[in-house]
Amino acid sequence: MSTLWSDHIAGLVPYVPGEQARIPNLLKLNTNENPYGPSPRAIEAMRAALSDDMRLYPDYQALDLRRTIADRFGLAPDQVFLGNGSDEILAHVFNALFLRGGRPLWLPDVTYSFYKTYCRLYAVPHRLIPLDEDFVLRAADYTGAADPEPAGVIFANPNAPTGRALSLDEIAAIARARPDSAVVVDEAYVDFGAESAAALIGECPNVLAVHTLSKSRSLAGLRVGYALGGADLIAGLTRVKDSFNSYPLDRVALAGAQAAIEDEAWFDRTRHAVIEAREQLARDLRTLGFEVLPSQANFVFARHPQRDAAAIAAGLRETGILVRHFRVPRIDQHLRITVGTPEQCARLCAALRAWLSVPA
């Protein structure tokens, strides 16, 4: 601790990302990166953006990109908000939408752990609502009478790290039951098998869908995210952004993001390749004795009933393969495994087969 820190800093528990190891011949299946590269059109657009214009500020309204995104979802540009990755957007969400007279934020007990980090950072009181025994988020747990009403509701859909998803009908039921609360749906993995809550915005003005280009668009290194919602929600986020950083996206990011979103053919081809590899990986893991949850994300969540998850993760690491193990209640015997290419998944399963001593 430093005597120069602000008073609240010592009490923060920062989010810890997946390990970024320097291991020879590393197979990195711990941070849900896409195994396929970004659209070649995006790469070319970013190269073209590296011109003398870099001396100029970017468009702080990012109007061209917002129009492109709005058109894709049948929305207006004032229903689109941009940020430096979806995590920055989520930070603005907590600041702009969840500080409401001490009312608690509702969120699942097993979900993206950054939500709890933001609760601590912004002093947002919160209530953890347990997933059921099969790690399913039950919409009914969020629709009953409450005193006080929640300041908001947030969950990932598909959920992380479980990969399970709610239907649009279930999300709509939550939103209708909580009309005075923002219902924020973190859709980082939605393109791998779930339905976007953006379809509900017209009928549910309290719904905000948060997207990232890090996963299905293969641009984790670019740091671009966006939110879709009613104009009132977007205006609130914009007031916070413009009180913090009016230029979150640079010229290269704007150019690359727009080209990536416009290249639907590359997007569809690569995401469907991930979906097919996911289903094969789940089958192969079950053959090795794992229990695997149904997943609509670009990862699977699995446990071996006879072997310790931490020991499996450590054994894989010795072979140059990283998977994600969480040392937290309820899921400490599970592994979250990013879906790689078919060849990468085969390497993983071969290493597991050897470590588990399962006959070929």
Disulfide bonds with the S-S distance in Angstrom:
none
